[in-house]
Amino acid sequence: MALELEARISEVIQRTYNVKSVRLKIDSVIDFKAGQFLSVTLLNNPALKRYLSISSSPTEGAYLEFTKRITASDFSKALDELKPEDNVRIQYPMGKFTLGESREKLVFLSGGIGITPLRSMAKFVVDKNLGTDIVLVYANRSIKDIVFKEDFDAMQKAYQKLRVIHVLCEPDPSFKCLPGLINAQLIKSEIKDYLERKFYLCGPPPMVEAMRKMLAEELSLAKDNIITENFQGY
Ligand SMILES: Cc1cc2nc3c(=O)[nH]c(=O)nc-3n(C[C@H](O)[C@H](O)[C@H](O)COP(=O)(O)OP(=O)(O)OC[C@H]3O[C@@H](n4cnc5c(N)ncnc54)[C@H](O)[C@@H]3O)c2cc1C
């Protein structure tokens, strides 16, 4: 059952030039699963409500975090003005885009802001030292668009079974990455055991649909091994 409450902002973190994380201080964070989402209503304009993934992990108990790409929308503009001690109304937890019970080998495929629920899941696996083997393939336009870059660097150092592959349309010669877009050839050459893995896809609906089609039709992945979350609205 989703709970509705008013929560106080404890911190606002500028993640990239156009992405912000907002941390909410919650006295007792109710159980949620890594990968679930919440709704956020802004009190300075109650008509403004959006669904946003929880980018923190249940292991980061003292706060709940969501992370939003700041666009030209009225919601984004109002969110951009929020500061610590302001309140927002939230409803959570919602959604079924979560880790399974078993410790399967996984691939996370994402682009841009679609990383948020996958960051939560990766952090959960790393903090709990679950032993789950994860390859994250994360596509962005350029290095300055990578959200949670330092965070994933730290997670890779702390946990040997997490491998992060950055894919950039505009590669930077000083940064380890693959050029272009995520495609079947890239998956085949970088993830040899891809047929043994469960794929989690998250991002704007056209990207998720293109990835799902590529996995099913070009790589013959079973339907049950493709789990998706669509960021309706992008
Ligand atoms: C389950 C789920 C989880 C999600 N998780 C996340 C998440 O973690 N992070 C996240 O960022 N999003 C997430 N989304 C998407 C989110 O809910 C919004 O749809 C999305 O962020 C766009 O909202 P917006 O207010 O920025 O833009 P919208 O108002 O929805 O507008 C969309 C586009 O129109 C343009 N636009 C809108 N108003 C104006 C204006 N007045 N002038 C000019 N241009 C305008 C904007 O440039 C914007 O790109 C999620 C969605 C779902 C369903």
The ligand as a Tripos MOL2 file, in Angstrom:
@<TRIPOS>MOLECULE
LIG
   53    58     1     0     0
SMALL
NO_CHARGES

@<TRIPOS>ATOM
      1 C1          7.5630    5.2640  -13.2820 C.3       1 LIG1
      2 C2          8.1870    6.5620  -13.7370 C.ar      1 LIG1
      3 C3          9.4120    6.9290  -13.1970 C.ar      1 LIG1
      4 C4         10.0200    8.1230  -13.6200 C.ar      1 LIG1
      5 N1         11.2150    8.4750  -13.0610 N.ar      1 LIG1
      6 C5         11.8070    9.6370  -13.4340 C.ar      1 LIG1
      7 C6         13.0530   10.0360  -12.8350 C.ar      1 LIG1
      8 O1         13.6230    9.3530  -11.9810 O.2       1 LIG1
      9 N2         13.5720   11.2180  -13.2350 N.ar      1 LIG1
     10 C7         12.9700   12.0320  -14.1800 C.ar      1 LIG1
     11 O2         13.5210   13.0990  -14.5020 O.2       1 LIG1
     12 N3         11.8140   11.6700  -14.7660 N.ar      1 LIG1
     13 C8         11.2080   10.4980  -14.4130 C.ar      1 LIG1
     14 N4         10.0030   10.1390  -14.9920 N.ar      1 LIG1
     15 C9          9.3630   11.0470  -15.9620 C.3       1 LIG1
     16 C10         8.6400   12.1730  -15.2170 C.3       1 LIG1
     17 O3          7.4780   11.6860  -14.5640 O.3       1 LIG1
     18 C11         8.2250   13.3190  -16.1610 C.3       1 LIG1
     19 O4          7.3090   12.8530  -17.1040 O.3       1 LIG1
     20 C12         9.4120   13.8880  -16.8780 C.3       1 LIG1
     21 O5         10.4120   14.1970  -15.9030 O.3       1 LIG1
     22 C13         9.0370   15.1380  -17.6750 C.3       1 LIG1
     23 O6          8.4450   16.0550  -16.8170 O.3       1 LIG1
     24 P1          8.6740   17.6290  -16.9670 P.3       1 LIG1
     25 O7          7.8190   18.3180  -15.9690 O.co2     1 LIG1
     26 O8         10.1130   17.9420  -16.9210 O.co2     1 LIG1
     27 O9          8.2160   17.9010  -18.4190 O.3       1 LIG1
     28 P2          6.7390   17.9530  -19.0310 P.3       1 LIG1
     29 O10         5.9050   19.1030  -18.5810 O.co2     1 LIG1
     30 O11         6.1110   16.6190  -18.8480 O.co2     1 LIG1
     31 O12         7.1500   18.2890  -20.4890 O.3       1 LIG1
     32 C14         7.8600   17.4090  -21.3240 C.3       1 LIG1
     33 C15         8.7260   18.2560  -22.2540 C.3       1 LIG1
     34 O13         8.0200   19.3970  -22.7560 O.3       1 LIG1
     35 C16         8.7800   20.5850  -22.5860 C.3       1 LIG1
     36 N5          7.9850   21.6400  -21.9390 N.ar      1 LIG1
     37 C17         7.0530   21.4660  -20.9810 C.ar      1 LIG1
     38 N6          6.5520   22.6320  -20.5970 N.ar      1 LIG1
     39 C18         7.1690   23.5680  -21.3270 C.ar      1 LIG1
     40 C19         7.0890   24.9790  -21.3890 C.ar      1 LIG1
     41 N7          6.2700   25.6530  -20.6110 N.pl3     1 LIG1
     42 N8          7.9030   25.6290  -22.2690 N.ar      1 LIG1
     43 C20         8.7360   24.9430  -23.0540 C.ar      1 LIG1
     44 N9          8.8550   23.6120  -23.0450 N.ar      1 LIG1
     45 C21         8.0790   22.9390  -22.1900 C.ar      1 LIG1
     46 C22         9.9430   20.2700  -21.6880 C.3       1 LIG1
     47 O14        11.1480   20.7000  -22.3260 O.3       1 LIG1
     48 C23         9.9290   18.7680  -21.5060 C.3       1 LIG1
     49 O15        11.0880   18.1840  -22.0640 O.3       1 LIG1
     50 C24         9.3690    8.9530  -14.5850 C.ar      1 LIG1
     51 C25         8.1280    8.5860  -15.1140 C.ar      1 LIG1
     52 C26         7.5450    7.4080  -14.6890 C.ar      1 LIG1
     53 C27         6.1970    7.0370  -15.2620 C.3       1 LIG1
@<TRIPOS>BOND
     1     1     2 1
     2     2     3 ar
     3     2    52 ar
     4     3     4 ar
     5     4     5 ar
     6     4    50 ar
     7     5     6 ar
     8     6     7 ar
     9     6    13 1
    10     7     8 2
    11     7     9 ar
    12     9    10 ar
    13    10    11 2
    14    10    12 ar
    15    12    13 ar
    16    13    14 ar
    17    14    15 1
    18    14    50 ar
    19    15    16 1
    20    16    17 1
    21    16    18 1
    22    18    19 1
    23    18    20 1
    24    20    21 1
    25    20    22 1
    26    22    23 1
    27    23    24 1
    28    24    25 2
    29    24    26 1
    30    24    27 1
    31    27    28 1
    32    28    29 2
    33    28    30 1
    34    28    31 1
    35    31    32 1
    36    32    33 1
    37    33    34 1
    38    33    48 1
    39    34    35 1
    40    35    36 1
    41    35    46 1
    42    36    37 ar
    43    36    45 ar
    44    37    38 ar
    45    38    39 ar
    46    39    40 ar
    47    39    45 ar
    48    40    41 1
    49    40    42 ar
    50    42    43 ar
    51    43    44 ar
    52    44    45 ar
    53    46    47 1
    54    46    48 1
    55    48    49 1
    56    50    51 ar
    57    51    52 ar
    58    52    53 1
@<TRIPOS>SUBSTRUCTURE
     1 LIG1         1 GROUP 0 **** ****
